[in-house]
Amino acid sequence: VVNVNDEPPMLNRNVSQNLNLSELTPIQTEVIQYTVIAEGDEVITFSLNGSQSDDFAIDSMTGAVTVAQSLDYETTQFYSLNVFVDDGAFVTTSQLNITVLDENDNVPQFNAIGVLQIDEERLINTSIGQVSATDADSGVNREITYSFVQSSTANLFTINPVTGEIITATVLDRESLVQQNLFLLPM
């Protein structure tokens, strides 16, 4: 009796797989493993295609799917890939859907940095200026909180952590303070 390849390869996975991956997932991380439940001795090869499938790779012999390029939520949030299993006579297909999860991976950038000139004898709680920054992240990771880096400014100025407005905390006197450098940190 000769064994004839008359059945398509059967995968160990459902026809459709859904995965969630952090955008910080390192390159070469294995994200899923496909194997074939085979009855014969056919040579099995795996391949992958789909939207931006170059961001992932599949080992043609083992069926291991790995991250091939850096993932970036701000660029691509979802991948729809097709996994093909070929035994030389039949091809079986499986859908692999990957959702990229956003991380707080972008540093906020100030829109402009400048010099504020302030008249002395300003009243306490007087607004002297406002800073603003932007963050390329999405959702809550895009929210910015402003603060001073150096505590030496704490007795002279305060900053609204939400709006970036800088306010006098004391009456300023030119004779005792000619210049003050403020170091801000958007977070």
VMD Tcl script that draws the C-alpha trace (Angstrom):
set ca {
  {0.00 0.00 0.00}
  {1.38 3.38 -1.02}
  {0.51 6.45 1.05}
  {-0.90 9.15 -1.26}
  {-1.09 12.77 -0.16}
  {-4.84 13.26 -0.44}
  {-5.46 15.51 2.57}
  {-4.53 19.18 3.09}
  {-2.20 19.86 6.03}
  {-3.99 20.45 9.34}
  {-2.74 23.20 11.62}
  {-2.56 22.99 15.40}
  {-4.19 26.46 15.51}
  {-7.69 27.71 14.74}
  {-8.32 29.13 11.30}
  {-8.07 32.63 12.79}
  {-5.72 33.82 15.53}
  {-5.86 37.18 17.32}
  {-2.84 38.53 19.21}
  {-2.08 41.73 21.14}
  {1.54 42.92 21.08}
  {3.16 45.89 22.78}
  {4.82 48.30 20.38}
  {7.95 47.74 22.50}
  {8.11 44.03 21.63}
  {11.76 43.38 20.68}
  {12.76 42.32 17.18}
  {13.15 38.51 16.85}
  {10.58 37.83 19.59}
  {8.55 34.74 18.75}
  {4.85 35.66 18.90}
  {3.19 32.41 17.85}
  {4.20 28.91 16.71}
  {2.33 27.04 13.98}
  {2.76 23.30 13.61}
  {1.16 20.80 11.29}
  {-0.63 17.67 12.33}
  {0.66 15.49 9.50}
  {-0.21 11.96 8.59}
  {2.52 11.43 6.02}
  {6.12 12.33 5.40}
  {5.43 15.32 3.16}
  {7.81 18.28 3.27}
  {5.93 21.16 4.88}
  {6.77 24.82 4.22}
  {5.30 27.87 5.94}
  {4.97 31.34 4.41}
  {3.42 34.65 5.37}
  {1.85 37.60 3.56}
  {-0.57 40.43 4.20}
  {-0.65 44.10 5.10}
  {2.89 45.16 5.99}
  {3.91 41.53 6.45}
  {7.58 42.59 6.29}
  {7.22 43.64 9.95}
  {6.93 39.92 10.79}
  {8.75 36.80 9.64}
  {7.90 33.11 9.64}
  {10.45 30.32 9.71}
  {9.60 28.31 6.58}
  {10.49 25.02 8.29}
  {9.29 25.46 11.90}
  {6.29 27.81 11.52}
  {7.57 30.20 14.22}
  {6.31 33.76 13.63}
  {8.65 36.48 14.92}
  {8.80 40.27 15.00}
  {11.08 41.33 12.11}
  {10.89 45.14 12.38}
  {10.28 47.61 15.20}
  {6.57 48.04 15.85}
  {5.14 51.54 16.19}
  {1.55 52.09 17.31}
  {1.58 55.64 15.95}
  {2.28 54.21 12.46}
  {0.42 50.88 12.39}
  {-2.12 49.71 14.97}
  {-3.26 46.50 13.26}
  {-1.85 43.77 11.04}
  {-3.89 41.25 9.08}
  {-1.61 38.44 7.94}
  {-2.12 35.16 6.14}
  {-0.14 32.10 7.15}
  {0.21 29.50 4.39}
  {1.16 25.88 4.96}
  {2.16 24.01 1.81}
  {2.76 20.27 1.68}
  {3.51 20.16 -2.05}
  {-0.01 19.14 -3.04}
  {-2.28 21.25 -0.84}
  {-2.12 24.66 0.82}
  {-3.86 25.47 4.09}
  {-4.38 29.08 5.15}
  {-4.75 30.62 8.59}
  {-5.58 34.25 9.41}
  {-3.28 35.98 11.94}
  {-4.56 39.31 13.28}
  {-2.16 41.33 15.42}
  {-3.23 44.41 17.37}
  {-0.36 46.69 18.43}
  {-0.77 48.18 21.91}
  {0.33 51.76 22.57}
  {3.13 52.44 25.05}
  {4.46 55.72 26.39}
  {7.55 55.56 24.16}
  {7.85 59.11 22.82}
  {9.47 61.97 24.74}
  {7.44 65.21 24.92}
  {9.00 68.12 23.04}
  {8.67 71.80 23.93}
  {7.12 73.82 21.12}
  {9.36 76.82 21.83}
  {11.93 77.72 24.44}
  {12.53 81.36 25.11}
  {13.29 84.14 27.51}
  {10.67 85.75 29.70}
  {11.26 89.31 30.83}
  {9.34 90.19 33.95}
  {8.82 93.58 35.59}
  {9.78 93.65 39.25}
  {7.17 94.18 41.93}
  {4.72 91.84 40.20}
  {2.03 90.65 42.55}
  {2.04 87.12 43.91}
  {0.03 84.67 41.76}
  {0.58 86.72 38.60}
  {0.93 84.81 35.35}
  {4.26 85.56 33.65}
  {4.03 83.18 30.73}
  {3.09 79.74 29.55}
  {5.02 76.83 28.09}
  {3.63 74.12 25.86}
  {4.86 70.77 24.65}
  {3.57 68.04 22.38}
  {3.87 64.28 22.59}
  {3.68 61.94 19.57}
  {2.06 59.19 21.64}
  {-1.67 58.50 21.61}
  {-4.46 58.59 24.18}
  {-3.45 58.92 27.82}
  {0.21 58.50 26.81}
  {-0.09 61.84 25.02}
  {-1.09 63.74 28.17}
  {1.62 66.05 29.50}
  {2.34 67.14 33.07}
  {4.63 70.17 33.57}
  {7.01 70.61 36.48}
  {10.24 72.38 37.40}
  {13.39 70.26 37.42}
  {15.29 72.32 39.99}
  {13.76 72.97 43.38}
  {15.56 76.34 43.72}
  {12.71 77.93 41.76}
  {10.04 76.61 44.13}
  {10.05 79.73 46.28}
  {9.92 82.10 43.26}
  {7.55 80.48 40.76}
  {4.97 77.74 40.41}
  {3.81 76.03 37.28}
  {0.37 74.70 36.52}
  {1.04 71.01 35.84}
  {-1.79 70.79 33.28}
  {-1.63 74.10 31.36}
  {2.08 74.98 31.69}
  {1.26 78.46 33.00}
  {4.12 79.94 35.07}
  {2.99 82.02 38.05}
  {4.89 84.16 40.56}
  {5.00 82.67 44.04}
  {6.52 85.77 45.62}
  {7.07 89.45 44.84}
  {10.15 89.69 42.60}
  {12.86 92.27 43.39}
  {15.52 93.11 40.78}
  {18.01 94.18 43.44}
  {18.06 90.67 44.93}
  {17.42 88.70 41.72}
  {18.69 89.82 38.32}
  {18.27 86.56 36.44}
  {16.71 83.19 37.21}
  {17.01 80.15 34.98}
  {13.97 77.89 35.05}
  {14.40 74.29 34.06}
  {11.17 72.65 33.01}
  {10.30 69.04 32.40}
  {7.28 67.96 30.38}
  {6.23 64.44 31.37}
}
mol new
graphics top color blue
foreach p $ca { graphics top sphere $p radius 0.5 }
foreach p [lrange $ca 0 end-1] q [lrange $ca 1 end] { graphics top cylinder $p $q radius 0.2 }
display resetview
